[in-house]
C-alpha cells in the first residue's frame, strides 16, 4: 500500500586486476539471475491473469532484522516464491477461492501481537495505539466470525499475526500477504515513513494490511484509481471475486483502496463491513 527498496608491484596490480575482473563477472551473473527470476515471475503472473507490470522482487524484513527475498504483487503483497508459484489460474479454481484464500475454522480466532522490540522494528507509541483501534474495529463488527486477541511484546513466534515496523523502508505504507492453508497471513509490516502520520492514518494502513492478511484484495484492483492510475491488477490467481452486496464500481470510502491519503480516518466503509459479513 502506497501514497501516491594498493600494492606497488606489477604482480600485485595484476592480481588486483584479475580479482576485479572476477568480481565484475560474478556481479554480472548475479544480475542476470535476478533479472531472470523477475522475468519468470512476470511471465507466470501474466499466465494466471495478473498484470506483470505490478510484479517486483525485493527483500522482506522480519521483526528480528533478518530478511528473505519475496515476490511483491500490488506493491504491498509479499509472497514467498513457493506461495507465488502455487497460485493457480482463477479460471480453473473459482470454486475453491473461498476455502483456499480465506481464514477457516478455529483459525478465525487470531492471536495478534504488536512487536515492541528494539532495532527499529518495534512499533512506535502512535502505531501501538493505532493497532489497538484497528483490532477494536474488527472485533466490534456484528455478524463476523473473526476474533482478534491482541497483545504487545517480543515473543511473536507462536502468534498467528505480528505487526511490526520496517526501518529499512522509508516509504509510507506497509506490506502483508494473503491467507494460506486456512490460516491468516502472519507477517505485517509498517514502513518507516508511517512515523510521519497521525494515529488515524496508521490505523488505516494497519486495518488495510490486516485486510489482505484475511483475504481482501484492493477494492480498486480493476483501476488503481486511488493511486491516480488506470491499470487493472488482474485476478492474479488469488481471485478478484466481487463480494455479494457490494458495488462493482469505485468506492471512495473503502479502507482497502490501493493507495491512501493523509487525512484518512482509519474506519471501515459501509461496503467493507458488508464484505466482511459475507466472507466471515
C-alpha positions as CSV (number, residue, x, y, z in Angstrom):
1,X,0.0,0.0,0.0
2,X,1.4,3.4,-1.0
3,X,0.7,7.1,-1.1
4,X,0.5,8.1,-4.2
5,X,14.0,-0.7,-1.8
6,X,47.5,-1.0,-3.1
7,X,50.1,-2.8,-3.9
8,X,53.1,-1.2,-5.7
9,X,54.4,-4.3,-7.5
10,X,53.3,-5.2,-11.0
11,X,52.4,-8.6,-9.7
12,X,50.2,-7.1,-7.1
13,X,48.4,-4.8,-9.6
14,X,47.9,-7.8,-11.9
15,X,46.3,-9.8,-9.0
16,X,44.0,-6.9,-8.2
17,X,43.0,-6.6,-11.8
18,X,42.2,-10.3,-12.0
19,X,40.2,-10.1,-8.8
20,X,38.3,-7.0,-10.1
21,X,37.5,-8.8,-13.3
22,X,36.3,-11.9,-11.4
23,X,34.1,-9.8,-9.2
24,X,32.7,-8.0,-12.2
25,X,31.8,-11.3,-13.8
26,X,30.2,-12.6,-10.6
27,X,28.1,-9.5,-10.1
28,X,27.1,-9.7,-13.8
29,X,26.0,-13.3,-13.4
30,X,24.0,-12.4,-10.2
31,X,22.4,-9.5,-12.0
32,X,21.4,-11.8,-14.9
33,X,20.0,-14.3,-12.4
34,X,17.9,-11.6,-10.7
35,X,16.6,-10.4,-14.0
36,X,15.8,-14.0,-15.0
37,X,13.9,-14.5,-11.7
38,X,11.9,-11.4,-12.2
39,X,11.2,-12.2,-15.9
40,X,10.0,-15.7,-14.9
41,X,7.7,-14.2,-12.2
42,X,6.3,-11.7,-14.6
43,X,5.7,-14.4,-17.2
44,X,3.9,-16.6,-14.6
45,X,1.9,-13.6,-13.4
46,X,0.6,-12.9,-16.9
47,X,-0.2,-16.6,-17.3
48,X,-2.5,-16.6,-14.3
49,X,-4.2,-13.4,-15.2
50,X,-2.1,-10.9,-13.3
51,X,-0.7,-7.6,-14.6
52,X,3.1,-8.3,-14.9
53,X,3.9,-4.6,-14.5
54,X,2.9,-4.9,-10.8
55,X,5.4,-7.7,-10.1
56,X,8.7,-6.9,-8.3
57,X,11.3,-9.0,-6.3
58,X,12.7,-7.5,-3.2
59,X,13.8,-8.3,0.4
60,X,11.2,-8.8,3.0
61,X,12.4,-8.0,6.5
62,X,11.3,-9.8,9.7
63,X,10.9,-8.5,13.2
64,X,14.3,-9.8,14.2
65,X,16.0,-7.9,11.4
66,X,16.7,-10.9,9.2
67,X,15.3,-10.8,5.7
68,X,14.5,-13.1,2.7
69,X,13.7,-12.4,-0.9
70,X,10.0,-12.3,-1.7
71,X,7.8,-11.6,-4.8
72,X,5.7,-8.5,-4.4
73,X,2.3,-8.0,-6.2
74,X,0.2,-4.9,-6.0
75,X,3.1,-3.1,-4.2
76,X,2.1,-4.3,-0.7
77,X,1.5,-8.1,-1.0
78,X,4.7,-10.1,-0.4
79,X,4.7,-13.8,-1.2
80,X,7.4,-16.5,-0.9
81,X,8.3,-18.0,-4.3
82,X,6.6,-21.2,-3.2
83,X,3.4,-19.4,-2.4
84,X,3.5,-17.3,-5.6
85,X,4.1,-20.2,-7.9
86,X,1.3,-22.2,-6.1
87,X,-1.2,-19.6,-7.3
88,X,-3.4,-21.0,-10.0
89,X,-5.4,-19.6,-12.9
90,X,-8.7,-18.4,-11.4
91,X,-10.5,-19.8,-14.5
92,X,-9.8,-23.3,-13.0
93,X,-10.2,-22.6,-9.3
94,X,-13.1,-20.2,-8.9
95,X,-15.0,-22.7,-6.7
96,X,-12.0,-23.1,-4.4
97,X,-11.3,-19.4,-3.8
98,X,-13.1,-19.0,-0.5
99,X,-11.6,-22.1,1.1
100,X,-8.1,-21.6,-0.2
101,X,-7.7,-17.9,0.3
102,X,-9.8,-17.2,3.4
103,X,-9.2,-18.0,7.1
104,X,-11.2,-21.1,8.1
105,X,-12.5,-23.0,11.2
106,X,-10.8,-22.4,14.5
107,X,-8.1,-20.3,12.8
108,X,-10.6,-17.5,12.8
109,X,-9.5,-16.8,16.4
110,X,-6.4,-14.9,15.6
111,X,-3.7,-14.2,18.2
112,X,-2.1,-10.9,17.0
113,X,0.9,-9.2,18.6
114,X,2.2,-5.7,18.2
115,X,6.0,-6.0,18.2
116,X,7.8,-3.8,20.8
117,X,11.4,-5.0,20.4
118,X,14.5,-2.9,19.5
119,X,16.5,-2.4,16.3
120,X,13.8,-0.1,14.9
121,X,11.4,-3.0,14.3
122,X,9.2,-2.1,17.4
123,X,6.0,-0.2,16.8
124,X,6.0,3.5,17.9
125,X,3.6,4.5,20.6
126,X,1.3,6.1,17.9
127,X,1.3,2.8,16.0
128,X,0.6,0.8,19.1
129,X,-2.5,2.9,19.7
130,X,-3.4,2.6,16.0
131,X,-3.2,-1.2,16.2
132,X,-5.5,-1.2,19.3
133,X,-8.0,0.9,17.3
134,X,-7.8,-1.3,14.2
135,X,-8.3,-4.5,16.2
136,X,-11.2,-3.0,18.1
137,X,-12.8,-2.1,14.8
138,X,-12.6,-5.7,13.6
139,X,-13.8,-7.2,16.9
140,X,-16.8,-4.9,17.3
141,X,-18.4,-6.0,13.9
142,X,-21.5,-8.0,14.3
143,X,-22.1,-11.0,12.1
144,X,-18.4,-11.6,11.6
145,X,-16.8,-14.8,13.0
146,X,-13.3,-13.4,13.3
147,X,-11.9,-12.7,16.7
148,X,-8.6,-11.0,17.3
149,X,-6.8,-11.4,20.6
150,X,-4.2,-8.6,20.9
151,X,-1.1,-8.5,23.0
152,X,2.2,-6.5,22.8
153,X,5.7,-7.8,23.3
154,X,8.5,-9.6,21.5
155,X,7.6,-13.3,21.6
156,X,5.9,-13.5,18.2
157,X,6.9,-16.9,17.1
158,X,3.8,-18.7,18.3
159,X,1.4,-15.9,17.3
160,X,-0.9,-16.0,14.3
161,X,0.0,-12.5,13.2
162,X,2.7,-10.0,14.1
163,X,2.5,-6.2,13.3
164,X,5.9,-4.5,13.3
165,X,7.9,-1.7,11.8
166,X,10.4,-2.0,8.9
167,X,13.1,0.7,9.4
168,X,14.8,-0.1,6.2
169,X,11.9,1.0,4.0
170,X,11.4,4.8,4.3
171,X,8.3,4.8,2.2
172,X,4.8,5.4,3.6
173,X,2.6,2.3,3.7
174,X,3.1,-1.3,4.6
175,X,3.0,-4.9,3.3
176,X,1.4,-8.2,4.1
177,X,0.4,-11.4,2.4
178,X,-2.7,-13.5,1.8
179,X,-4.1,-16.4,3.8
180,X,-2.6,-19.8,3.2
181,X,-3.9,-23.2,4.1
182,X,-6.8,-21.7,6.0
183,X,-4.6,-19.5,8.2
184,X,-4.2,-15.8,8.2
185,X,-1.0,-14.3,6.9
186,X,1.5,-13.9,9.7
187,X,3.9,-11.0,9.0
188,X,2.5,-7.5,8.6
189,X,5.0,-4.6,8.1
190,X,4.6,-0.8,8.6
191,X,7.2,1.2,6.7
192,X,9.3,3.8,8.5
193,X,7.6,6.6,6.5
194,X,4.4,6.0,8.6
195,X,6.2,7.7,11.5
196,X,5.2,11.0,9.9
197,X,1.5,10.2,10.0
198,X,-1.0,10.5,12.8
199,X,-2.8,7.7,14.6
200,X,-5.8,7.6,12.3
201,X,-3.7,7.2,9.2
202,X,-1.6,4.5,10.9
203,X,-4.9,2.8,11.9
204,X,-6.0,2.9,8.3
205,X,-2.8,1.3,7.0
206,X,-2.9,-1.4,9.7
207,X,-6.5,-2.2,9.0
208,X,-5.7,-2.4,5.3
209,X,-2.8,-4.8,5.7
210,X,-4.8,-7.0,8.2
211,X,-7.5,-7.0,5.5
212,X,-5.1,-8.5,3.0
213,X,-4.0,-11.0,5.6
214,X,-7.5,-12.3,5.9
215,X,-8.3,-12.4,2.2
216,X,-9.2,-8.9,1.0
217,X,-8.0,-7.7,-2.4
218,X,-7.7,-4.0,-3.3
219,X,-11.2,-2.5,-3.8
220,X,-10.0,-0.7,-6.9
221,X,-7.9,-3.6,-8.2
222,X,-9.5,-3.0,-11.6
223,X,-8.2,0.5,-12.0
224,X,-6.0,1.6,-9.0
225,X,-7.8,4.9,-9.3
226,X,-6.9,5.8,-5.8
227,X,-3.3,5.9,-6.9
228,X,-4.1,8.2,-9.9
229,X,-3.7,5.3,-12.3
230,X,-5.9,3.4,-14.7
231,X,-4.5,-0.1,-14.7
232,X,-6.0,-3.5,-13.9
233,X,-4.1,-5.6,-11.3
234,X,-5.9,-8.8,-12.7
235,X,-7.1,-11.7,-10.6
236,X,-3.6,-12.9,-10.0
237,X,-4.6,-16.5,-9.2
238,X,-5.8,-15.4,-5.8
239,X,-9.2,-14.3,-7.0
240,X,-10.9,-11.0,-7.6
241,X,-14.4,-12.1,-6.8
242,X,-16.8,-9.2,-6.0
243,X,-18.5,-9.9,-2.7
244,X,-22.3,-10.1,-2.9
245,X,-24.0,-6.9,-1.8
246,X,-21.0,-4.6,-2.6
247,X,-20.7,-2.3,-5.6
248,X,-18.6,-3.3,-8.7
249,X,-17.5,0.3,-9.3
250,X,-15.2,2.6,-7.4
251,X,-15.8,3.0,-3.7
252,X,-14.0,6.0,-2.3
253,X,-14.9,5.1,1.3
254,X,-13.2,1.7,1.3
255,X,-10.3,1.0,3.6
256,X,-9.0,-1.4,1.0
257,X,-8.2,1.1,-1.8
258,X,-4.7,0.6,-3.2
259,X,-3.5,4.0,-2.1
260,X,-4.3,6.2,0.9
261,X,-4.5,9.9,1.7
262,X,-3.0,11.9,4.5
263,X,-6.5,12.6,6.0
264,X,-7.7,9.0,6.4
265,X,-9.9,8.4,9.5
266,X,-9.0,4.7,9.8
267,X,-12.6,3.4,9.8
268,X,-14.3,0.8,7.6
269,X,-16.5,2.0,4.9
270,X,-20.0,0.5,4.9
271,X,-19.2,-1.8,2.0
272,X,-16.1,-3.1,3.8
273,X,-18.4,-4.2,6.6
274,X,-20.9,-5.8,4.2
275,X,-17.9,-7.7,2.6
276,X,-16.6,-8.9,6.0
277,X,-20.0,-10.1,7.0
278,X,-20.4,-12.0,3.7
279,X,-16.9,-13.5,3.9
280,X,-16.9,-14.5,7.6
